[in-house]
Amino acid sequence: MSRLAERDLRTELGATKLTEELTEEEEEKLAEIEEKYWREFETKGTDNVVVLRGGNG
């Protein structure tokens, strides 16, 4: 879940983010996104999981 959350946060921050380190605010946002993924997984299981082949996506 953490990789999905990190992907979403990096997408939200955009290409203008200059450093790899996250600010405290960004860390909080990352935790919120990850929690959202966990809640979805706990309630729906793998029903909404889509597997992409070949690294596309």
PQR file with spaces between the fields and no chain letter, atoms N, CA, C, O and H, PARSE charges and radii, in Angstrom:
ATOM       1  N    MET     1       0.813   -1.179    0.000 -0.4000 1.5000
ATOM       2  CA   MET     1       0.000    0.000    0.000 -0.0000 2.0000
ATOM       3  C    MET     1       0.865    1.255    0.000  0.5500 1.7000
ATOM       4  O    MET     1       0.492    2.283   -0.564 -0.5500 1.4000
ATOM       5  N    SER     2       2.020    1.153    0.638 -0.4000 1.5000
ATOM       6  CA   SER     2       2.860    2.343    0.736 -0.0000 2.0000
ATOM       7  C    SER     2       3.375    2.779   -0.632  0.5500 1.7000
ATOM       8  O    SER     2       3.525    3.976   -0.880 -0.5500 1.4000
ATOM       9  H    SER     2       2.323    0.318    1.097  0.4000 1.0000
ATOM      10  N    ARG     3       3.648    1.827   -1.520 -0.4000 1.5000
ATOM      11  CA   ARG     3       4.122    2.211   -2.857 -0.0000 2.0000
ATOM      12  C    ARG     3       3.023    2.892   -3.655  0.5500 1.7000
ATOM      13  O    ARG     3       3.290    3.837   -4.396 -0.5500 1.4000
ATOM      14  H    ARG     3       3.526    0.855   -1.319  0.4000 1.0000
ATOM      15  N    LEU     4       1.798    2.426   -3.511 -0.4000 1.5000
ATOM      16  CA   LEU     4       0.678    3.080   -4.189 -0.0000 2.0000
ATOM      17  C    LEU     4       0.488    4.495   -3.662  0.5500 1.7000
ATOM      18  O    LEU     4       0.283    5.434   -4.431 -0.5500 1.4000
ATOM      19  H    LEU     4       1.581    1.658   -2.909  0.4000 1.0000
ATOM      20  N    ALA     5       0.558    4.633   -2.354 -0.4000 1.5000
ATOM      21  CA   ALA     5       0.392    5.952   -1.745 -0.0000 2.0000
ATOM      22  C    ALA     5       1.513    6.895   -2.179  0.5500 1.7000
ATOM      23  O    ALA     5       1.267    8.062   -2.482 -0.5500 1.4000
ATOM      24  H    ALA     5       0.725    3.869   -1.730  0.4000 1.0000
ATOM      25  N    GLU     6       2.745    6.383   -2.208 -0.4000 1.5000
ATOM      26  CA   GLU     6       3.863    7.220   -2.630 -0.0000 2.0000
ATOM      27  C    GLU     6       3.711    7.638   -4.090  0.5500 1.7000
ATOM      28  O    GLU     6       3.988    8.784   -4.441 -0.5500 1.4000
ATOM      29  H    GLU     6       2.946    5.435   -1.962  0.4000 1.0000
ATOM      30  N    ARG     7       3.270    6.709   -4.941 -0.4000 1.5000
ATOM      31  CA   ARG     7       3.041    7.038   -6.344 -0.0000 2.0000
ATOM      32  C    ARG     7       2.019    8.158   -6.472  0.5500 1.7000
ATOM      33  O    ARG     7       2.224    9.110   -7.226 -0.5500 1.4000
ATOM      34  H    ARG     7       3.044    5.778   -4.656  0.4000 1.0000
ATOM      35  N    ASP     8       0.913    8.046   -5.731 -0.4000 1.5000
ATOM      36  CA   ASP     8      -0.137    9.060   -5.809 -0.0000 2.0000
ATOM      37  C    ASP     8       0.350   10.411   -5.310  0.5500 1.7000
ATOM      38  O    ASP     8       0.032   11.444   -5.899 -0.5500 1.4000
ATOM      39  H    ASP     8       0.746    7.273   -5.119  0.4000 1.0000
ATOM      40  N    LEU     9       1.123   10.410   -4.222 -0.4000 1.5000
ATOM      41  CA   LEU     9       1.638   11.670   -3.688 -0.0000 2.0000
ATOM      42  C    LEU     9       2.603   12.306   -4.673  0.5500 1.7000
ATOM      43  O    LEU     9       2.537   13.512   -4.911 -0.5500 1.4000
ATOM      44  H    LEU     9       1.382    9.571   -3.743  0.4000 1.0000
ATOM      45  N    ARG    10       3.502   11.512   -5.252 -0.4000 1.5000
ATOM      46  CA   ARG    10       4.455   12.067   -6.231 -0.0000 2.0000
ATOM      47  C    ARG    10       3.715   12.643   -7.436  0.5500 1.7000
ATOM      48  O    ARG    10       4.114   13.675   -7.974 -0.5500 1.4000
ATOM      49  H    ARG    10       3.555   10.532   -5.059  0.4000 1.0000
ATOM      50  N    THR    11       2.646   11.985   -7.858 -0.4000 1.5000
ATOM      51  CA   THR    11       1.835   12.501   -8.961 -0.0000 2.0000
ATOM      52  C    THR    11       1.191   13.824   -8.572  0.5500 1.7000
ATOM      53  O    THR    11       1.150   14.765   -9.365 -0.5500 1.4000
ATOM      54  H    THR    11       2.321   11.146   -7.421  0.4000 1.0000
ATOM      55  N    GLU    12       0.691   13.884   -7.348 -0.4000 1.5000
ATOM      56  CA   GLU    12       0.052   15.103   -6.856 -0.0000 2.0000
ATOM      57  C    GLU    12       1.047   16.254   -6.745  0.5500 1.7000
ATOM      58  O    GLU    12       0.720   17.397   -7.065 -0.5500 1.4000
ATOM      59  H    GLU    12       0.724   13.120   -6.704  0.4000 1.0000
ATOM      60  N    LEU    13       2.265   15.948   -6.290 -0.4000 1.5000
ATOM      61  CA   LEU    13       3.281   16.992   -6.122 -0.0000 2.0000
ATOM      62  C    LEU    13       3.805   17.494   -7.465  0.5500 1.7000
ATOM      63  O    LEU    13       4.184   18.657   -7.598 -0.5500 1.4000
ATOM      64  H    LEU    13       2.531   15.020   -6.030  0.4000 1.0000
ATOM      65  N    GLY    14       3.821   16.611   -8.452 -0.4000 1.5000
ATOM      66  CA   GLY    14       4.249   16.990   -9.785 -0.0000 2.0000
ATOM      67  C    GLY    14       5.752   17.032   -9.941  0.5500 1.7000
ATOM      68  O    GLY    14       6.509   16.751   -9.012 -0.5500 1.4000
ATOM      69  H    GLY    14       3.512   15.666   -8.344  0.4000 1.0000
ATOM      70  N    ALA    15       6.156   17.388  -11.137 -0.4000 1.5000
ATOM      71  CA   ALA    15       7.566   17.398  -11.498 -0.0000 2.0000
ATOM      72  C    ALA    15       8.336   18.541  -10.849  0.5500 1.7000
ATOM      73  O    ALA    15       9.564   18.574  -10.932 -0.5500 1.4000
ATOM      74  H    ALA    15       5.541   17.616  -11.891  0.4000 1.0000
ATOM      75  N    THR    16       7.659   19.462  -10.219 -0.4000 1.5000
ATOM      76  CA   THR    16       8.341   20.610   -9.622 -0.0000 2.0000
ATOM      77  C    THR    16       8.988   20.281   -8.282  0.5500 1.7000
ATOM      78  O    THR    16       9.751   21.087   -7.749 -0.5500 1.4000
ATOM      79  H    THR    16       6.661   19.436  -10.152  0.4000 1.0000
ATOM      80  N    LYS    17       8.692   19.108   -7.736 -0.4000 1.5000
ATOM      81  CA   LYS    17       9.301   18.685   -6.459 -0.0000 2.0000
ATOM      82  C    LYS    17      10.788   18.443   -6.702  0.5500 1.7000
ATOM      83  O    LYS    17      11.155   17.575   -7.494 -0.5500 1.4000
ATOM      84  H    LYS    17       8.072   18.454   -8.169  0.4000 1.0000
ATOM      85  N    LEU    18      11.638   19.202   -6.029 -0.4000 1.5000
ATOM      86  CA   LEU    18      13.072   19.158   -6.294 -0.0000 2.0000
ATOM      87  C    LEU    18      13.815   18.122   -5.472  0.5500 1.7000
ATOM      88  O    LEU    18      14.832   17.595   -5.924 -0.5500 1.4000
ATOM      89  H    LEU    18      11.340   19.908   -5.386  0.4000 1.0000
ATOM      90  N    THR    19      13.335   17.820   -4.281 -0.4000 1.5000
ATOM      91  CA   THR    19      14.065   16.887   -3.423 -0.0000 2.0000
ATOM      92  C    THR    19      13.259   15.607   -3.216  0.5500 1.7000
ATOM      93  O    THR    19      12.036   15.593   -3.349 -0.5500 1.4000
ATOM      94  H    THR    19      12.509   18.249   -3.914  0.4000 1.0000
ATOM      95  N    GLU    20      13.973   14.541   -2.888 -0.4000 1.5000
ATOM      96  CA   GLU    20      13.331   13.265   -2.600 -0.0000 2.0000
ATOM      97  C    GLU    20      12.737   13.246   -1.193  0.5500 1.7000
ATOM      98  O    GLU    20      11.781   12.517   -0.928 -0.5500 1.4000
ATOM      99  H    GLU    20      14.967   14.552   -2.780  0.4000 1.0000
ATOM     100  N    GLU    21      13.306   14.051   -0.291 -0.4000 1.5000
ATOM     101  CA   GLU    21      12.820   14.097    1.085 -0.0000 2.0000
ATOM     102  C    GLU    21      11.457   14.769    1.135  0.5500 1.7000
ATOM     103  O    GLU    21      11.189   15.730    0.413 -0.5500 1.4000
ATOM     104  H    GLU    21      14.083   14.643   -0.506  0.4000 1.0000
ATOM     105  N    LEU    22      10.603   14.242    2.006 -0.4000 1.5000
ATOM     106  CA   LEU    22       9.273   14.809    2.154 -0.0000 2.0000
ATOM     107  C    LEU    22       9.226   15.738    3.363  0.5500 1.7000
ATOM     108  O    LEU    22       9.869   15.492    4.384 -0.5500 1.4000
ATOM     109  H    LEU    22      10.820   13.461    2.592  0.4000 1.0000
ATOM     110  N    THR    23       8.457   16.800    3.225 -0.4000 1.5000
ATOM     111  CA   THR    23       8.234   17.688    4.359 -0.0000 2.0000
ATOM     112  C    THR    23       7.289   16.994    5.336  0.5500 1.7000
ATOM     113  O    THR    23       6.720   15.951    5.018 -0.5500 1.4000
ATOM     114  H    THR    23       7.935   17.000    2.396  0.4000 1.0000
ATOM     115  N    GLU    24       7.125   17.566    6.509 -0.4000 1.5000
ATOM     116  CA   GLU    24       6.208   17.001    7.502 -0.0000 2.0000
ATOM     117  C    GLU    24       4.784   16.965    6.948  0.5500 1.7000
ATOM     118  O    GLU    24       4.057   15.994    7.157 -0.5500 1.4000
ATOM     119  H    GLU    24       7.588   18.414    6.767  0.4000 1.0000
ATOM     120  N    GLU    25       4.394   18.010    6.251 -0.4000 1.5000
ATOM     121  CA   GLU    25       3.059   18.077    5.652 -0.0000 2.0000
ATOM     122  C    GLU    25       2.878   16.983    4.592  0.5500 1.7000
ATOM     123  O    GLU    25       1.826   16.347    4.520 -0.5500 1.4000
ATOM     124  H    GLU    25       4.984   18.799    6.081  0.4000 1.0000
ATOM     125  N    GLU    26       3.900   16.776    3.784 -0.4000 1.5000
ATOM     126  CA   GLU    26       3.833   15.735    2.760 -0.0000 2.0000
ATOM     127  C    GLU    26       3.794   14.340    3.385  0.5500 1.7000
ATOM     128  O    GLU    26       3.105   13.456    2.875 -0.5500 1.4000
ATOM     129  H    GLU    26       4.754   17.293    3.843  0.4000 1.0000
ATOM     130  N    GLU    27       4.523   14.136    4.478 -0.4000 1.5000
ATOM     131  CA   GLU    27       4.493   12.853    5.199 -0.0000 2.0000
ATOM     132  C    GLU    27       3.081   12.576    5.720  0.5500 1.7000
ATOM     133  O    GLU    27       2.601   11.445    5.650 -0.5500 1.4000
ATOM     134  H    GLU    27       5.083   14.854    4.891  0.4000 1.0000
ATOM     135  N    GLU    28       2.424   13.603    6.238 -0.4000 1.5000
ATOM     136  CA   GLU    28       1.059   13.455    6.731 -0.0000 2.0000
ATOM     137  C    GLU    28       0.113   13.100    5.592  0.5500 1.7000
ATOM     138  O    GLU    28      -0.742   12.227    5.741 -0.5500 1.4000
ATOM     139  H    GLU    28       2.813   14.522    6.294  0.4000 1.0000
ATOM     140  N    LYS    29       0.262   13.767    4.471 -0.4000 1.5000
ATOM     141  CA   LYS    29      -0.565   13.489    3.301 -0.0000 2.0000
ATOM     142  C    LYS    29      -0.330   12.056    2.822  0.5500 1.7000
ATOM     143  O    LYS    29      -1.282   11.365    2.459 -0.5500 1.4000
ATOM     144  H    LYS    29       0.956   14.476    4.350  0.4000 1.0000
ATOM     145  N    LEU    30       0.915   11.608    2.817 -0.4000 1.5000
ATOM     146  CA   LEU    30       1.253   10.246    2.425 -0.0000 2.0000
ATOM     147  C    LEU    30       0.560    9.241    3.333  0.5500 1.7000
ATOM     148  O    LEU    30       0.016    8.246    2.853 -0.5500 1.4000
ATOM     149  H    LEU    30       1.688   12.170    3.112  0.4000 1.0000
ATOM     150  N    ALA    31       0.573    9.487    4.631 -0.4000 1.5000
ATOM     151  CA   ALA    31      -0.085    8.597    5.586 -0.0000 2.0000
ATOM     152  C    ALA    31      -1.596    8.548    5.342  0.5500 1.7000
ATOM     153  O    ALA    31      -2.209    7.487    5.456 -0.5500 1.4000
ATOM     154  H    ALA    31       1.015   10.295    5.021  0.4000 1.0000
ATOM     155  N    GLU    32      -2.194    9.695    5.005 -0.4000 1.5000
ATOM     156  CA   GLU    32      -3.629    9.737    4.711 -0.0000 2.0000
ATOM     157  C    GLU    32      -3.961    8.911    3.473  0.5500 1.7000
ATOM     158  O    GLU    32      -4.942    8.167    3.459 -0.5500 1.4000
ATOM     159  H    GLU    32      -1.696   10.557    4.912  0.4000 1.0000
ATOM     160  N    ILE    33      -3.146    9.046    2.443 -0.4000 1.5000
ATOM     161  CA   ILE    33      -3.374    8.303    1.201 -0.0000 2.0000
ATOM     162  C    ILE    33      -3.226    6.805    1.455  0.5500 1.7000
ATOM     163  O    ILE    33      -4.041    6.009    0.989 -0.5500 1.4000
ATOM     164  H    ILE    33      -2.350    9.650    2.454  0.4000 1.0000
ATOM     165  N    GLU    34      -2.185    6.425    2.193 -0.4000 1.5000
ATOM     166  CA   GLU    34      -1.963    5.016    2.485 -0.0000 2.0000
ATOM     167  C    GLU    34      -3.123    4.440    3.306  0.5500 1.7000
ATOM     168  O    GLU    34      -3.567    3.318    3.059 -0.5500 1.4000
ATOM     169  H    GLU    34      -1.522    7.072    2.571  0.4000 1.0000
ATOM     170  N    GLU    35      -3.604    5.202    4.268 -0.4000 1.5000
ATOM     171  CA   GLU    35      -4.740    4.753    5.080 -0.0000 2.0000
ATOM     172  C    GLU    35      -5.971    4.534    4.207  0.5500 1.7000
ATOM     173  O    GLU    35      -6.727    3.584    4.412 -0.5500 1.4000
ATOM     174  H    GLU    35      -3.244    6.113    4.469  0.4000 1.0000
ATOM     175  N    LYS    36      -6.164    5.420    3.234 -0.4000 1.5000
ATOM     176  CA   LYS    36      -7.294    5.275    2.310 -0.0000 2.0000
ATOM     177  C    LYS    36      -7.192    3.961    1.544  0.5500 1.7000
ATOM     178  O    LYS    36      -8.192    3.262    1.384 -0.5500 1.4000
ATOM     179  H    LYS    36      -5.550    6.191    3.068  0.4000 1.0000
ATOM     180  N    TYR    37      -6.010    3.621    1.073 -0.4000 1.5000
ATOM     181  CA   TYR    37      -5.810    2.354    0.360 -0.0000 2.0000
ATOM     182  C    TYR    37      -6.087    1.162    1.267  0.5500 1.7000
ATOM     183  O    TYR    37      -6.714    0.193    0.838 -0.5500 1.4000
ATOM     184  H    TYR    37      -5.198    4.189    1.202  0.4000 1.0000
ATOM     185  N    TRP    38      -5.627    1.221    2.520 -0.4000 1.5000
ATOM     186  CA   TRP    38      -5.860    0.113    3.448 -0.0000 2.0000
ATOM     187  C    TRP    38      -7.349   -0.062    3.721  0.5500 1.7000
ATOM     188  O    TRP    38      -7.844   -1.188    3.747 -0.5500 1.4000
ATOM     189  H    TRP    38      -5.118    2.008    2.869  0.4000 1.0000
ATOM     190  N    ARG    39      -8.065    1.037    3.923 -0.4000 1.5000
ATOM     191  CA   ARG    39      -9.519    0.941    4.165 -0.0000 2.0000
ATOM     192  C    ARG    39     -10.226    0.310    2.973  0.5500 1.7000
ATOM     193  O    ARG    39     -11.104   -0.536    3.140 -0.5500 1.4000
ATOM     194  H    ARG    39      -7.662    1.952    3.902  0.4000 1.0000
ATOM     195  N    GLU    40      -9.846    0.721    1.784 -0.4000 1.5000
ATOM     196  CA   GLU    40     -10.433    0.159    0.564 -0.0000 2.0000
ATOM     197  C    GLU    40     -10.152   -1.335    0.477  0.5500 1.7000
ATOM     198  O    GLU    40     -11.049   -2.120    0.169 -0.5500 1.4000
ATOM     199  H    GLU    40      -9.133    1.408    1.648  0.4000 1.0000
ATOM     200  N    PHE    41      -8.920   -1.730    0.746 -0.4000 1.5000
ATOM     201  CA   PHE    41      -8.546   -3.136    0.676 -0.0000 2.0000
ATOM     202  C    PHE    41      -9.280   -3.954    1.737  0.5500 1.7000
ATOM     203  O    PHE    41      -9.732   -5.065    1.462 -0.5500 1.4000
ATOM     204  H    PHE    41      -8.191   -1.092    0.996  0.4000 1.0000
ATOM     205  N    GLU    42      -9.400   -3.409    2.943 -0.4000 1.5000
ATOM     206  CA   GLU    42     -10.062   -4.130    4.027 -0.0000 2.0000
ATOM     207  C    GLU    42     -11.561   -4.306    3.780  0.5500 1.7000
ATOM     208  O    GLU    42     -12.143   -5.306    4.201 -0.5500 1.4000
ATOM     209  H    GLU    42      -9.033   -2.506    3.166  0.4000 1.0000
ATOM     210  N    THR    43     -12.185   -3.351    3.106 -0.4000 1.5000
ATOM     211  CA   THR    43     -13.624   -3.448    2.868 -0.0000 2.0000
ATOM     212  C    THR    43     -13.969   -4.188    1.585  0.5500 1.7000
ATOM     213  O    THR    43     -14.969   -4.903    1.529 -0.5500 1.4000
ATOM     214  H    THR    43     -11.713   -2.539    2.764  0.4000 1.0000
ATOM     215  N    LYS    44     -13.140   -4.019    0.544 -0.4000 1.5000
ATOM     216  CA   LYS    44     -13.469   -4.598   -0.755 -0.0000 2.0000
ATOM     217  C    LYS    44     -12.573   -5.772   -1.149  0.5500 1.7000
ATOM     218  O    LYS    44     -12.839   -6.450   -2.141 -0.5500 1.4000
ATOM     219  H    LYS    44     -12.327   -3.439    0.590  0.4000 1.0000
ATOM     220  N    GLY    45     -11.517   -6.012   -0.378 -0.4000 1.5000
ATOM     221  CA   GLY    45     -10.584   -7.086   -0.742 -0.0000 2.0000
ATOM     222  C    GLY    45      -9.907   -6.769   -2.061  0.5500 1.7000
ATOM     223  O    GLY    45      -9.487   -5.636   -2.298 -0.5500 1.4000
ATOM     224  H    GLY    45     -11.300   -5.462    0.428  0.4000 1.0000
ATOM     225  N    THR    46      -9.805   -7.765   -2.911 -0.4000 1.5000
ATOM     226  CA   THR    46      -9.117   -7.574   -4.201 -0.0000 2.0000
ATOM     227  C    THR    46     -10.093   -7.290   -5.343  0.5500 1.7000
ATOM     228  O    THR    46      -9.697   -7.324   -6.508 -0.5500 1.4000
ATOM     229  H    THR    46     -10.146   -8.685   -2.718  0.4000 1.0000
ATOM     230  N    ASP    47     -11.351   -7.012   -5.032 -0.4000 1.5000
ATOM     231  CA   ASP    47     -12.352   -6.767   -6.069 -0.0000 2.0000
ATOM     232  C    ASP    47     -11.960   -5.636   -7.028  0.5500 1.7000
ATOM     233  O    ASP    47     -12.266   -5.702   -8.218 -0.5500 1.4000
ATOM     234  H    ASP    47     -11.672   -6.984   -4.085  0.4000 1.0000
ATOM     235  N    ASN    48     -11.300   -4.622   -6.525 -0.4000 1.5000
ATOM     236  CA   ASN    48     -10.954   -3.459   -7.354 -0.0000 2.0000
ATOM     237  C    ASN    48      -9.502   -3.448   -7.824  0.5500 1.7000
ATOM     238  O    ASN    48      -9.023   -2.441   -8.344 -0.5500 1.4000
ATOM     239  H    ASN    48     -11.052   -4.569   -5.558  0.4000 1.0000
ATOM     240  N    VAL    49      -8.810   -4.560   -7.644 -0.4000 1.5000
ATOM     241  CA   VAL    49      -7.408   -4.633   -8.043 -0.0000 2.0000
ATOM     242  C    VAL    49      -7.321   -4.925   -9.539  0.5500 1.7000
ATOM     243  O    VAL    49      -7.970   -5.841  -10.044 -0.5500 1.4000
ATOM     244  H    VAL    49      -9.200   -5.378   -7.222  0.4000 1.0000
ATOM     245  N    VAL    50      -6.513   -4.134  -10.237 -0.4000 1.5000
ATOM     246  CA   VAL    50      -6.263   -4.347  -11.649 -0.0000 2.0000
ATOM     247  C    VAL    50      -4.771   -4.587  -11.805  0.5500 1.7000
ATOM     248  O    VAL    50      -3.954   -3.768  -11.385 -0.5500 1.4000
ATOM     249  H    VAL    50      -5.986   -3.390   -9.827  0.4000 1.0000
ATOM     250  N    VAL    51      -4.419   -5.719  -12.411 -0.4000 1.5000
ATOM     251  CA   VAL    51      -3.006   -6.070  -12.606 -0.0000 2.0000
ATOM     252  C    VAL    51      -2.624   -5.718  -14.033  0.5500 1.7000
ATOM     253  O    VAL    51      -3.240   -6.190  -14.989 -0.5500 1.4000
ATOM     254  H    VAL    51      -5.083   -6.385  -12.752  0.4000 1.0000
ATOM     255  N    LEU    52      -1.598   -4.883  -14.166 -0.4000 1.5000
ATOM     256  CA   LEU    52      -1.080   -4.511  -15.476 -0.0000 2.0000
ATOM     257  C    LEU    52       0.181   -5.321  -15.765  0.5500 1.7000
ATOM     258  O    LEU    52       1.033   -5.475  -14.890 -0.5500 1.4000
ATOM     259  H    LEU    52      -1.097   -4.499  -13.390  0.4000 1.0000
ATOM     260  N    ARG    53       0.300   -5.822  -16.946 -0.4000 1.5000
ATOM     261  CA   ARG    53       1.467   -6.608  -17.324 -0.0000 2.0000
ATOM     262  C    ARG    53       2.498   -5.742  -18.040  0.5500 1.7000
ATOM     263  O    ARG    53       2.155   -4.740  -18.667 -0.5500 1.4000
ATOM     264  H    ARG    53      -0.392   -5.697  -17.657  0.4000 1.0000
ATOM     265  N    GLY    54       3.740   -6.132  -17.941 -0.4000 1.5000
ATOM     266  CA   GLY    54       4.798   -5.460  -18.680 -0.0000 2.0000
ATOM     267  C    GLY    54       5.199   -4.118  -18.135  0.5500 1.7000
ATOM     268  O    GLY    54       5.853   -3.343  -18.834 -0.5500 1.4000
ATOM     269  H    GLY    54       4.019   -6.946  -17.431  0.4000 1.0000
ATOM     270  N    GLY    55       4.831   -3.817  -16.911 -0.4000 1.5000
ATOM     271  CA   GLY    55       5.240   -2.559  -16.301 -0.0000 2.0000
ATOM     272  C    GLY    55       4.542   -1.348  -16.869  0.5500 1.7000
ATOM     273  O    GLY    55       4.988   -0.224  -16.640 -0.5500 1.4000
ATOM     274  H    GLY    55       4.301   -4.446  -16.343  0.4000 1.0000
ATOM     275  N    ASN    56       3.476   -1.533  -17.591 -0.4000 1.5000
ATOM     276  CA   ASN    56       2.725   -0.401  -18.135 -0.0000 2.0000
ATOM     277  C    ASN    56       1.749    0.110  -17.091  0.5500 1.7000
ATOM     278  O    ASN    56       1.084   -0.661  -16.400 -0.5500 1.4000
ATOM     279  H    ASN    56       3.113   -2.446  -17.777  0.4000 1.0000
ATOM     280  N    GLY    57       1.683    1.409  -16.998 -0.4000 1.5000
ATOM     281  CA   GLY    57       0.702    1.967  -16.064 -0.0000 2.0000
ATOM     282  C    GLY    57       1.336    2.831  -15.143  0.5500 1.7000
ATOM     283  O    GLY    57       0.674    3.400  -14.274 -0.5500 1.4000
ATOM     284  H    GLY    57       2.224    2.035  -17.559  0.4000 1.0000
